[in-house]
Amino acid sequence: MSIQENIARIQEKIEAARAKSPHPDLPVTLVAVSKFHSVDEIREAQAAGARVFGENRIQELLPKLDALEDEQVPFHVIGHLQTNKVRQIVGRVAMIQSLDSERLAQEIEKRAAAKDVTVSVLVQVNMAGEEQKYGMPPEEVKAFLERFAEFPHLRCEGLMFIAPNLEDKNELRPYFKGLYEMFKEYQTLEIPNVSMTHLSMGMSGDYDVAIEEGATMVRIGSAIFGKK
């Protein structure tokens, strides 16, 4: 199937999952994960209705930012971000979804202040406690959010989660549900520079389940572009 056909099918599945969800009024943003795929493929996906793109690796993102600069394509950083790469992307991406430590927050704040820009971020939460995955332990997230008054050039707009790779996607529901409950709890907090708007969870194999449990953002790569 073509990229256009894939996106049309995914949008149908997104709407079906929203209808089944207890939260059918929540909007869902499709983040087209374009890692390993060309600028031409990104343009094709954009023509088919994709509006936001995600990249894991900064070395792959930078040439795409250059090539698409005049077209102002919004990119999100969705992979682990090393502090020494922050200066290369601050002010050039629409969002950093993978904020996973105070040290990284301090570096983003420093680089954003130098450029006088505000950076939108999501806090990555390691809900499943996987040692090989980045993300903050759930029990540390609230205290971290309460520190955001110290980061005037950051705007925390929500939470992000990379789910375990399980054969039965329904086994992921407790993780998705738990993160949604955290998300709703933190919406009641009045913390400077924090607004719980986006809940980014769900990928090509499980995005329908994630939406049913409250995701407002899904990161889909292979189901759009095919596997590389």
C-alpha positions as CSV (number, residue, x, y, z in Angstrom):
1,M,0.0,0.0,0.0
2,S,1.1,3.6,-0.6
3,I,1.9,6.1,2.1
4,Q,-1.3,7.9,1.2
5,E,-3.4,4.7,1.6
6,N,-1.6,3.8,4.8
7,I,-2.3,7.2,6.4
8,A,-6.0,7.1,5.3
9,R,-6.3,3.6,7.0
10,I,-4.5,4.8,10.1
11,Q,-6.8,7.9,10.4
12,E,-9.8,5.6,10.2
13,K,-8.4,3.4,13.0
14,I,-7.7,6.5,15.1
15,E,-11.3,7.6,14.8
16,A,-12.6,4.1,15.5
17,A,-10.4,3.9,18.7
18,R,-11.6,7.4,19.8
19,A,-15.2,6.3,19.4
20,K,-14.5,3.3,21.7
21,S,-12.6,5.4,24.2
22,P,-14.2,6.7,27.4
23,H,-12.6,10.0,26.3
24,P,-14.1,10.4,22.7
25,D,-13.7,14.2,22.8
26,L,-10.0,14.1,23.2
27,P,-8.3,15.1,19.9
28,V,-5.5,12.8,18.7
29,T,-2.4,14.0,16.9
30,L,-0.7,11.7,14.5
31,V,3.1,12.0,14.7
32,A,4.6,10.4,11.6
33,V,7.9,8.8,12.6
34,S,10.1,9.4,9.6
35,K,13.4,7.9,10.8
36,F,15.3,6.1,8.0
37,H,13.0,7.7,5.5
38,S,13.7,10.3,2.9
39,V,12.7,14.0,2.5
40,D,10.6,13.0,-0.5
41,E,8.7,10.4,1.6
42,I,8.1,13.0,4.3
43,R,6.6,15.3,1.6
44,E,4.5,12.5,0.3
45,A,3.2,11.8,3.9
46,Q,2.5,15.5,4.3
47,A,0.5,15.6,1.1
48,A,-1.5,12.7,2.4
49,G,-2.4,14.6,5.6
50,A,0.4,14.1,8.1
51,R,1.2,17.4,9.8
52,V,3.7,16.5,12.5
53,F,6.9,14.3,12.1
54,G,9.0,12.5,14.7
55,E,12.7,11.7,14.6
56,N,14.8,9.6,16.9
57,R,18.4,10.5,16.0
58,I,19.7,14.1,15.8
59,Q,22.3,13.3,13.1
60,E,19.4,12.2,10.9
61,L,17.1,15.0,11.9
62,L,19.5,17.9,11.1
63,P,19.7,17.4,7.3
64,K,16.0,17.0,7.1
65,L,15.5,20.3,9.0
66,D,17.8,21.9,6.5
67,A,16.1,20.5,3.5
68,L,12.6,21.4,4.7
69,E,13.4,24.7,6.4
70,D,11.4,26.8,3.9
71,E,8.4,24.5,4.3
72,Q,8.4,24.9,8.1
73,V,7.6,21.2,8.7
74,P,7.1,20.7,12.5
75,F,9.4,18.0,13.8
76,H,9.4,16.4,17.3
77,V,12.4,14.8,18.9
78,I,11.1,11.4,20.1
79,G,14.3,9.5,20.9
80,H,16.8,9.9,23.7
81,L,18.5,13.3,23.6
82,Q,22.1,13.7,24.7
83,T,22.9,17.0,26.4
84,N,25.7,17.6,23.9
85,K,23.2,17.6,21.0
86,V,20.7,20.1,22.6
87,R,22.3,23.2,21.1
88,Q,21.8,21.8,17.6
89,I,18.1,21.6,17.8
90,V,16.8,24.2,20.3
91,G,14.7,26.7,18.3
92,R,14.5,24.4,15.3
93,V,12.1,21.7,16.5
94,A,8.4,22.0,17.5
95,M,8.8,19.8,20.6
96,I,11.1,17.6,22.5
97,Q,9.1,14.6,23.7
98,S,11.9,12.8,25.4
99,L,12.8,15.0,28.4
100,D,14.0,12.3,30.9
101,S,16.2,14.0,33.4
102,E,16.8,17.3,35.3
103,R,20.3,17.5,33.8
104,L,18.7,17.5,30.3
105,A,16.2,20.1,31.4
106,Q,18.9,22.4,32.7
107,E,20.8,22.1,29.3
108,I,17.7,22.9,27.3
109,E,16.9,25.9,29.5
110,K,20.5,27.2,29.1
111,R,20.5,26.9,25.3
112,A,16.9,28.2,25.0
113,A,17.8,31.2,27.2
114,A,20.8,32.0,25.0
115,K,18.6,32.0,21.9
116,D,15.6,33.7,23.7
117,V,13.2,31.0,22.6
118,T,10.7,28.8,24.5
119,V,10.9,25.0,24.1
120,S,7.9,22.8,24.3
121,V,8.7,19.5,26.0
122,L,7.0,16.3,27.2
123,V,8.4,14.4,30.2
124,Q,9.2,10.8,29.3
125,V,8.0,8.3,31.9
126,N,9.3,4.8,32.2
127,M,5.9,3.3,33.3
128,A,7.0,-0.3,32.9
129,G,10.3,0.1,34.7
130,E,12.4,-1.3,31.9
131,E,16.1,-1.1,32.5
132,Q,17.0,-0.7,28.9
133,K,14.5,2.2,28.4
134,Y,15.0,5.9,29.1
135,G,12.4,7.8,31.1
136,M,11.8,9.0,34.6
137,P,10.4,6.5,37.2
138,P,6.7,7.4,37.7
139,E,7.2,8.2,41.4
140,E,9.7,10.9,40.5
141,V,7.6,12.8,37.9
142,K,5.6,15.0,40.2
143,A,8.6,16.4,42.1
144,F,10.3,17.0,38.8
145,L,7.3,18.9,37.4
146,E,7.3,21.0,40.6
147,R,10.8,22.2,39.6
148,F,9.6,23.7,36.3
149,A,9.4,27.2,37.8
150,E,13.2,27.1,37.6
151,F,13.0,26.6,33.8
152,P,11.3,29.8,32.4
153,H,12.3,28.9,28.8
154,L,10.6,25.4,29.0
155,R,6.9,24.6,28.7
156,C,6.0,21.1,29.8
157,E,3.0,20.2,27.8
158,G,2.4,16.6,29.0
159,L,3.8,13.1,29.3
160,M,5.3,10.5,26.9
161,F,5.7,6.8,27.2
162,I,7.4,4.1,25.1
163,A,5.6,0.9,25.9
164,P,7.2,-2.6,26.2
165,N,7.2,-4.8,23.1
166,L,4.6,-7.4,24.1
167,E,2.9,-9.9,21.8
168,D,-0.5,-9.2,23.2
169,K,-1.1,-5.4,23.0
170,N,-4.0,-5.6,25.5
171,E,-1.4,-6.4,28.2
172,L,-0.3,-2.8,27.7
173,R,-3.6,-1.4,29.0
174,P,-2.6,-1.1,32.6
175,Y,0.5,1.0,31.7
176,F,-1.5,3.2,29.4
177,K,-4.3,3.5,31.9
178,G,-1.9,4.3,34.7
179,L,-0.2,7.1,32.7
180,Y,-3.5,8.6,31.8
181,E,-4.5,8.7,35.5
182,M,-1.2,10.5,36.2
183,F,-1.9,12.9,33.3
184,K,-5.3,13.7,34.7
185,E,-4.0,14.2,38.2
186,Y,-1.3,16.6,37.1
187,Q,-3.8,18.6,35.1
188,T,-5.1,19.7,38.5
189,L,-1.7,21.1,39.6
190,E,-1.0,24.7,39.2
191,I,2.7,24.7,38.4
192,P,4.5,27.5,36.5
193,N,5.5,26.4,33.0
194,V,3.4,23.2,33.1
195,S,0.2,22.5,31.2
196,M,-0.9,18.9,30.8
197,T,-2.2,19.0,27.3
198,H,-0.6,16.1,25.5
199,L,-0.3,12.4,26.4
200,S,2.0,10.8,23.8
201,M,1.7,7.0,23.9
202,G,1.1,4.3,21.3
203,M,3.1,3.3,18.2
204,S,2.4,1.3,15.1
205,G,1.5,-2.0,16.9
206,D,-0.6,-0.6,19.7
207,Y,-1.8,2.9,19.0
208,D,-5.5,1.9,18.9
209,V,-5.2,0.5,22.5
210,A,-3.3,3.6,23.6
211,I,-6.1,5.9,22.2
212,E,-8.8,3.8,23.9
213,E,-6.9,4.5,27.2
214,G,-6.5,8.2,26.7
215,A,-3.6,9.0,24.3
216,T,-3.8,12.4,22.6
217,M,-0.7,11.8,20.5
218,V,0.5,8.6,18.7
219,R,3.9,8.0,17.1
220,I,3.5,5.9,14.0
221,G,6.4,4.9,11.6
222,S,6.3,1.5,10.0
223,A,2.5,1.5,9.5
224,I,2.9,4.7,7.4
225,F,6.2,4.3,5.6
226,G,6.8,0.5,5.7
227,K,9.9,-1.1,7.4
228,K,13.4,-0.2,6.4
